[in-house]
């Protein structure tokens, strides 16, 4: 099933169909008659906020790498930007293989260590996003006092540290069970390498300073995305609070990730429109907000990704991204820090 979704002949028609449902059900063409002149200033501010994301991604990655293999933040900015851009365009997260190659080839970071950091970033951030979105959404729907929401968010932030200090390692179970089913025995060496990476993750997630930086940078990334959604809503005259935006957007992104579609295209949008409808936003406005958020959040990052590729292209092997991904995949399958695969 996963391999089929990776084919553009499958995910492109699915994404187009889901987006068509969003447009058809919401009657987005009615927006122009009710809001003929949207405010441009909030849109421009939302676009500008995207410029902070590559720095936050690099700071988060740099802190995780620092205890074992420090890498300058300025070197990590184009790497994380390129990885995020390519990941959004490919269901197979090829961008992370590119990052693994660059970290190994130019900064001596072993593949297992690099994969441990990336797993913390991806799975840890997704866990933070989903749990915090559920908390934010329930607080808005149920009208919780602000301090209850604050306590819930703080508990989520420190949960990885508490779990790993207690010897509870949920990601080990993830690798053994659902990931094992996806791999289906065909990539046992990769699964073994990921298990070794999880051992290093235990050290990363048991570091109080590392968790503090990871939680803070991840929280700022989510807050920026929520602010962008609120600003897009403001541009068309809809008042959408930051907490409501955080909950609706976080839940829709989670659905998009689980759909395995690039950008969560269609699945996330449909979910976001539905959740905005629960908040009382008219269907045409909800669709305009969802599609507007796509423009202000994905296009600037895509442009930054193109720039990052232009900068990093000379640092990739002769056969470019495909070669880098192949070398990183082979090195990860070996699962040893001493592998010479991928050296510059």
N, C-alpha and C positions, 0 to 999 in steps of 0.2 A: 504493500500500500504506500509506504513512504517513498520507495523508488519511483512509483508511478506519479506521485505528486511532484517529484522533482522534474518531470518532463514538462517543458513549456507547452506542449500540445495538450496537457491536462490542466495545469494551473492557470494558464492565460484564459481559456474559456470559462473556467469556474469563477475567476476574479471578475471578468467582464459581466458574467451573468449576475453575480451578487451586487455589483455596482449598479447594474440596470434595475435590479429590484429596489435598491435604495432610492434611485431617481424616480422610478415609476410610483412607488408607494408613497413617497413624500411630496410629490408634485412640486419639485423644487423650482419649476419654471414660474411659480406664483410669487417667488420672492421679489422679483423685479417690480411687480405691481404694488407690493406693500412697502418695500424699502428700496426706492429707486436710486438713492444716493448714499451708499455705505461710507462710513468714516474711514479715511485712508490712514490716519495717524496710528490707530491701534494695530493695523495690519503691518505697518512698517516697523513698529516696535516689536511685534511678534517675530518678524523675520530677523531683526537684529539680535534677539535673544538666542537664536540658533548658533550664533558665533561663540557663545560661552560653552556649548556642549563639548566640542573637541578638547578643550582645556580640561574640563571636568573628567572626561573619559581618561585622558592621559594621567591626571593626578591620581585617579583611582587605581589605574594599572601600575603606575610608578610606585605607589606605596606598597602594593602587594609584592612587587618584585624586589623592593629595597632590602629586605633582610638577607637575601641570598645572592641576588644579581642586580645591583642598582643599574638603572638605565636612565639617562637624562630625559627630563620631561619634554624638552624640545624635540627629541628624537621620537618620543612616543606619540606626540600629537598627530603627525601624518599617518603613522601606523594604525592607530585606533580609528582615525577618521576613515581611512581606506577600508579597514576591516568592517566597520559598521555599514558603510555604503555598499560594499559587495555582498555582505550578509543580507541586506534588505532586498537585493536584486536576485539572490539565489537561495532556494530553499535549503540547500546543503551546507550553508554557513562556510562557503569556500573562503570568505574573508579571514576567518580565524586561522586557516592553514597558511595564508599569506603572512599573517602576523607571526605565526610560529616560525616560519622560514626566516623572516627578517630579524627576529629576536635572536635566533640561533646563529645565523650567518654573520651578523654584524655586531652582536653584543655578547655572544658566547652563552646565551641562555639555553640550557638543555631543553629538549622537546618536552620531557616530562614536567619540568618546572613551568615552562610556558603554558602547557595545557592545564596545569593545576590552577594557575592564575586566571586563565580564560574561563575555566569551569566555575571558579568562584564568581567572576564577573557576570557570567551569563546566568547560571542557575541561581546564584545568590541574589543578584539584582531582580530576577524574575520573581523569586520568592518574596523579596521586599515589596516589589510593585504590587503583586497580587494581594498580599495580606494587608498592606497599607490602603489599597484601593477598597477592599472589603470594609475595613474600619472606617474610612472616610465616607463611603456610601451609606453604611448603616447609621453613622452619626448624623448625616443629612436627613435620611428618611425617618429615623426614629427621634431626631431632635435631641441627641445626647448633649449634656453640658460639655463645654470646651475642655475641661480638665480630664474628663473620661476619655475623650479622643486623644488628648496629649499623652496620657498614661498608656493607652493602647499603642500609639505610635512608638513611644519609648521602649515598650516591651518588645515590639517587633525588631527594633534596631539592635537590641542586645541579645536577641534570641540565639543567633549563631554562636556567639561566645559562650553562652550558658550551656547550650546543647553539647558543644565540643568539649567544654571543660568537664561536663558530666560523663563524657565518653559515649554520648549518643551521636551517631553519624548517619543522618538520613540519606546523604548522597551515596554512601556505600550501598544502601539498599536500592537506591535508584539505579545504580550501575548494574547490580546483580539481577534486578527484576525487569522493570519496563525497558531499560536500555538493552538488556540481554535478549529480550523478545524481539526488539527491533533489529539487532545485529543478527539474530537467528543462527548463531554459531559460525557465520561466514567470516567474521573479522575478529577471531578470538584474540589475536595478538594486539589489536587495537583496544579491545575490552580490557586486556591485561595491563596495557600501558595506562589506560584511564584509571584502573584500580590503583596503580602505583602513584598516579597523579593525585588521587584522592587521599593517599597517605600524606602527601605534602600539603594538601588542602587543610588537613587537620591542624598542622602547625600554623598555617596562615590564619585560620579562623579562631585559633586559640590565643591570638595576639590582641590584647585590648586596644592598643593604639591603632593597629591595622583595621580592626572592626570599626573603631570610631571614625577613621578617615573614610573607610568604605561606606558606612552608613550615611555619613555627611554628604559625600560626593554623590552617592546614589539618590539621596533625598533631594539634593539641589537639581539633579537632572530631572527627576519627576516633577519638582515644583516648577521648573522652567516650562516643561511640556504642558502642565496644567495652566500656567499663566498664559501660554500661547493660545490654548483653547478658549480661555476666558476673554482674551483680547479679540479673537476672531468673533466671538459672540457679541462683544461690546460694539464691534464695527457695524453690526447690523441691528443694533438696538436691543439686544437680549442681555439681561443681567444674569450672569452665571458666576456664582461664587467660586473661589479657588478650591475649597474643599469639595464642592459638588463636581467641579471639573476634574479634580484629582481622582475621585471615585469612579466617575463615568469613563474617563479616559483610561485609567488603569485597568478596569475590568474589560474594556473593549480591546486593549492591547493584549491582554492575557488570552482572550478568545482568538485574536489574530495569530499569536504565537502558536497556540495549540492547533490552529488550522493548517500550519506548515506552509501557508501561502506567502510569497514574498511581500514584505510590508504588511502582512496580514490583509492584503488588498481585498476589499469586499466584505470579508467576514468581520473585521474590526469595525468597518464603517457602518455595517448593518446593525451591529450591537450598540455602537455609540448613538446612532439615531434613535434606537429603541429606548436606551437609557435616558437620553435627553427628553424624549417624549414622556417618560415617567416623571420627570421634573417639571413637566408642564410646558415644554417648548413646542411650538407648532411644528408639524412635520416638515413643511418647506424650510423653515428656519433651521431645524435640526440638521437637515441634509446639507444646507448651505454652510453651517458651522463645521460639520464633519469633513466636507470636501475642502473647505477653506483651510482647515487645520492641516490637511494633507499638503496644501500648497506652501504654507508658511513654515512647516516643519521638515518636509522631505526634500523640497527643491533646493534650499540653501545647503543642506548636508550633502545632497548629491553633487552640487557644484563644488563643495569643499573636497568631496571624494575624488572628483576628477583632477582637482589641483594636487591632491595628495599623491594620486597615481603618477602625475607628470613629474613630481619631485622624486618619487621612489622608484620609478621605472628603471633608472640606471642601476639601482641596487638589487634588482631582481635578476635571476639567471637569464641566459640568452633567450630561452623560449618563453620568457615573460611569466604571467600569472599562472598559466597552466603548469609550467615547469616548477615554479615555486610550490604550488599546491601539491604536486606529485612528490617532490622531494620531502616536504614536510609530512605528508601522509606516510611515506616510506619510513622516515625517521621516527614518527610516532608509533608506527607498527613495531619497530624494533624495540621501542620502550626502554632504551638505555641512554643515559646521559653521555656515554663515551662514543656514541655513534658519530662517524664523520660525515654522514649524509647531510648535505645542505651547507657545508662550510663554503665560505666565499673564496 
